[in-house]
Amino acid sequence: MLSPITQDRWSRRTADHLYHRAGFGGSPAEREAFYQLGKNQGVEAAVDSLVLPSETWESLPKPDWSTEIDPNGDLWGGDSDRRRSFVAWYMRMLKEGEPLAAKLLKFLLDHLPIDMSTCSSETRFMYFIRYFEMLRRHAAGMGSDGNFKTLISEVSWSEAMINMLDLDDSSANEINENFGRELLELFTLGVNGGYAESDVGAAAEAFTGRRLYRMQSPHPEASQRNPEELAPAGTPPASAYQNRNRQDLLPKSFMGHERMPDGRTISSGDDIIELIFGNIACAQHLVWKFWRYFVSPNPDPAVIDELAIRFRDQYSYQIRPLLRDLFLSEEFFAENTMGQQIKDAGDYLICLQKQFGAETLPDRPIENLANQLNYNIAYPPNIAGWPEPVASGNEWMSAGALLLRINAPAIWAEDNYDVFDDWSARRDLDEYQGVDWDEIAPPELRSADNFPLLIARLTDRYMPLCPLRKSQMRILYDHFLKTSQRLDSLTAVKELVRMITALPEYQMQ
């Protein structure tokens, strides 16, 4: 059963663990302030500072390029320009947004991925932007947003998902099961969620008839309009609708239900979602996903069952109360959990820039680096999203990706841009600002006599959860001494940082 953490367990180590898992880490000053908050006001106050909704994304609004139209009536730029700008905007939100909102945004985009290539035309690109705006709202968790059931309902009506999973091609005469299958298998109940093949068919039938308006130009606001309603001049409809002329395939049953709880016939996709979220298997699957993402890959089934009941019955699928329970549990702070999660490519990229105190990389370089790390956020590998680092089929820790992880810190440690395999990405870094080495390693610490203080400062910054072994300390000291004598102390410090970030332990959080 879930056990609440006691105040005496709060330490800089537990604070760092929470700050990394509920976000992407931070500067030593940010982490120290977070530790002091939990020490002086209690663990619950520290957790609430992360969990209580506060993000509005006002500092990172939807960029102008998402609605700008050229004289020919097309959206700004071509596909590659839109993709690159989107990736850079997304990465800035992860780095600069409120910690938990940013982490949840990354989780939601992985759980409910959309392939930009299915929205590649000038008008359909707006499907992609509106879909992403929807995920941002739920990641922020303001007002009525941040509810998983509401989110899935909105996803089922979103132009991007309808288009991606061919729901608009499904008809009574030729039912397409793509959306119905993924809704059950990936988005809500899981592979072993207690449904049969006939339930997949029933779900597919219920969602059949959802259609997309023909868009002639971008329209920034999505609204469900009556198909017969005439839009104002120059403002074409921009949302999905239910085809009233579809040939209904009723009555139908779903997962043992012949009717809705109020006695109505099961007739629509909204009815299917209602029945899915009433099933405890849905809460169990979603809690399992959250646990694996924020805590560890092997959750205790009893803990999952307990949290699932709370998630469904007490929280009505609100995400942040569930995460508050998770972050206040002893299980979250277990020794075999802290520092034991492999950083996925997104965590690695954002954490690295934060630890160096660096500016977010420009558009082309950040996209190039993400692509090399197999984190092409605009083009997920499939509808299941990106494999976890511990799962089969992932390429995040392949030999090539691992070599890049070892070399990537040199971008900031040595101003070495050779890791970018595109000359134009390297060119775009001509005016990129370097890091503040006096803040990372003050000059007074750059001596052999002060090496213990120097290495403590560097490891606290870059590997707060994984202490160095004595053998590693000796190697680092010897290299620092030789480099200081051969070149200079600042170069020796940069070499230390490069070596620390190349350690296997650095890949953990």
Secondary structure, DSSP 8 states (H G I E B T S, - for coil): ---B--GGG--HHHHHHHHHHTS----HHHHHHHHHHHHHH-HHHHHHHHHS-----TTS---GGGT-B-TTS-BSS-HHHHHHHHHHHHHHHHHHS-HHHHHHHHHHHHHS---GGGG-STTTHHHHHHHHHHHHHHHHT-TT-SBHHHHHHHHHH-HHHHHHTTGGG--SSS---HHHHHIIIIIIS-TTSS--HHHHHHHHHHHTTEEE---SS--S------TT----TT----SEEE-TT-----S--BTTBSB-TTS-B--SHHHHHHHHHHSHHHHHHHHHHHHHHHT-SS--HHHHHHHHHIIIIISTTBHHHHHHHHHTBTGGG-TTTTT-SB--HHHHHHHHHHHHT-----HHHHHHHHHHTT--TTS-SSTT-S--TTSTT--TTSHHHHHHHHHTTHHHHS---TT-S-HHHHHTTTT-----HHHHS-GGG-SSTTHHHHHHHHHHHH-TTS---HHHHHHHHHHHHHHHHHS-HHHHHHHHHHHHTTSGGGGB-
